[in-house]
Amino acid sequence: MLLARIVGPSGEVVGIERDSSSIARAEARAAAAGLLNVSFMQTDVSDISSDKLFDAAVGRFILAFQPDPISVLRGVARLVRLGGVIAFQEPSWIPLLGLGSRLPLWSRVLHSIHETSLRCEINPEMGPDLYHVFQEAGLPPPAMHMEIPLGNNADFTRILCEVLVSLAPRAQTSGVSLETLGDLATLPERVQAEVAASNSVVSFLPLVGAWSRRQPLPCESRVTRPRPAWA
C-alpha cells in the first residue's frame, strides 16, 4: 500500500504471495484503503512468471527465509528494467541480542527466537548479508542503512513475544526449551513489567535496507517493453 501511494493511480503494484488466505486479507486491506492500482499474484517468489518489466522490485522479510537467496534475488532482478531499483529490507539479530542482554527475561525471549530460527535454517543476519548477496546475484554493491527503533511501551515487546508464541511448536520440534520462560500466556505482561521496572528502553528488531540499480547482465540485450511501475 505504501508503494501504491508512491506510484500514484497511473502506476501499478503487483504483490507476490503463495498463501491464498494472506492474499485475501491483503486484497481486503487494499480495497478498504481505496487503492485500485494493486493486484496480487499467487506464486512462490522463486517462481515468478511475467512478461512485464518493472521499474522496481521491493521485498521485506523475504530472503532470510529462502534456502537459496542469491538465486531468488537473481530471478527477481530479471523482472526489473535496466536502471530500475532493487530494494530489500531484512533483519539483523546480533544488535538486538546485545542490547537486550541487560534484561534477563527479555533476553531469554530473544535468544529463544534466535535459536529456533537458526535450527529452522532461517538466516537471522540476512540484513548485513545483503551486501554480498546482491553482488552474487549480479547486482552492483548496494547502498545500505540500518534502523533500530527504541521504546519502552508494550508495543515493542508484545510483537516479539507473540512471535515466540507462534514459534513454540517449531521450538519444541527443533529441541529449543522454553521452560525457563514460564507461562507463555502471561509472557507479554511479565516482559513489559521487567522493562518498566528497569526504567530503560529496549530495541525492536534492527532492519537493514539495501538498494541498488540493475545493470546489464552478461550477453543481455536491451529490449524495451511496456511495463508497470512497481512490483
N, C-alpha and C positions, 0 to 999 in steps of 0.2 A: 504493500500500500504506500510506503514511503517512496518507492521508485515510481509508482504510478503518478504520484503528485509531482515528482520532479519532471517527468517527461511530458506531462500535460495530456489533454484529451486527444491531441494529434499523434501521440506516441502509443506504444503498445508494450505491455509487460506480460511475459509468459512464465508462470511458475511451474517448477518441476517437482513432482511428489509421487511416491509409489503407493501411498496408502490412500484408499478411496475415502475413508471417513475424515482424514485430515483435509483432503481436497474439499469435501462438502462443507466443513467448518470454515475453511478459508474463503470459499465462494460466498457463503452467507455473510461473512465479515465484510468482504469487498462490496457486496450488494448493499449492505446496511450503510456503508460509507459513501454510497453513490458513485463508486468507481466503475466505469463502463469499459475501461481500457485494460482490464486484467483478465487473463484466461489461464487455465491450468492444463497441464499435460501429465497424465498418469503413466509414469515410467521411472525406471531407475536412472540416477544421474550418470551412471556409466554406460547407458544405452539410449541416449537421446538421438532421435532421428528427426531432422528438419532440413528442408531445402531453403531456409531463410538464413541470412546472415544478420547478426545483431550488432548494435553499437556497443553493447557491454554485456558481460556476464558477472553476476554478483552472487556470492554464496556466503552463508553464515552457519557455523557449526555443521559443516558438511564433510570436509576432508579428514577430520580426526577419526571419523567412523569408517573410512574406506580402507580395505586391505591394500589397495594399490592407488594411493592418492595422486601419484605422478601421472599414471595412465588416465585417471578421471579428469584431471586438470588439462591434460593434453587434448582429450576429446572435447571438453567444453570450449577450450580456446579455439578449436577449429570452427566453431559456430559463430565466432566473433570476426567482424570485418577487420582488415588490416588497419592498424592505427586505433582500433577500438580498445576499450578498457576491460581488464580482467581484475576483479577486486574480491578478496575473500577475507573473512574475519573468523579467527579460530582461537581457542583458549590457550592459556599457559598457567599451569597449576603450581609451578615452583614458587613464584612470588606469593601466591595465596597461602601455601603451606607455611612459608616462613613468617608471614605477617600474622597468621592465626596461631602460632605456636605459644603465645602468651596465655591463651585461654584453654585450659585442659579439655573441657567437654567439646567446645567448638573445634579444637584441633583434632580430636578423635573423629568427629563427623567428617572433616575434610580428608583426613587420611583414609577413612573407610571408603569414601567415594573414589579417591585416587587409586587405592589398591584394587578395588573392584574393577575400575576402568582398565587398569594395566592387565589384569587377568582375563578380561574380555577382549583384549587386543585393540583397545581404543587408545589412540595416541594423545596423552594429556598435554604434550608440548608441541602440538601441531602449529600453534601460533608462531613461535620462533622458527620452526622448521619450514615455514612458508618461503623463507629466503632461498633455500636450496631446492625446494620442491618446484617453485616457479621456474628456476633455471633448468632443472632436469626435464621439465615439461616443454622446454624450448622457448620460454619467455625471458625477457630481459630481467635483470635483478630488480626486484620490486622495491618501491618506497614503502616504509613500514612505520607503524605507530602503535604504541601500547597504551591502553586506557584502563585505569584501575579506580572505579568508583569506591568511595568510602562512606560509611554511615554507621549509625548505632540503633536504628529503628528495626522493627520486626521484619520489614520487607527485605532487608539484607540477609537475614539469617533464615527466614522462612523458606525461601525458594530452594536453597541448598539442602535444608532439612527434608523438604518434600522430594528432592531428587534422591536423597539417600533412601527414603521410604520406598520410592518406586524401584530402586535398585536392590532392595532387600532380598528378593528371590534369587537374583543373579549373584549377590554376595554369598548367599548360603551355598549355592551350587558350585561356586568357584573357591570355596574354602575361606572366605573372609568372615571372621567372627564379629558380630555386632553386639555381643552380650554386655560389653563394658559401657554401652550407650544407654542401657536401661530400657524402659518402655518407650517404644518409638512413637506411640500415640501422644505422649506428653513431651517429646523431644524439642519441638519448636519453642514451647514455653520455657523449658529449662535452659535452653541455649540463650534465649533472649534475657532471661534473668541473670545469667552469667555475664553477658555483655553489659547490661545495665549496672550491675554491681561493680564492674571494672571501671566505669566512667570513661570509657575509651571507644574508639571506632574499630570496626572490622572492615575488611575489604570484600567486595564482590569479586566474582571470577574475573581475573585480568583477561582482556580481549586484545588480541593482536590483529591489526588490519594490515593487509599487504595489497598493493595495486601496481600494475604496470600496463603498458600498451602492447598490443600484439604486433609482432614483426613478421615478415615473410618467413615461412619455413623453407628448408632446402627444397629446390625444384618445384616450388609452389608458384602457380601463375596468378596474376592479379586479375580477377574476374569481378566485375561489378554487377550486383543483382539487387532487386528491390528488397528492402529489409525493414523490419520494425525497429524500434529504438532500443529496447532493453530486454534482457532475459534474466 
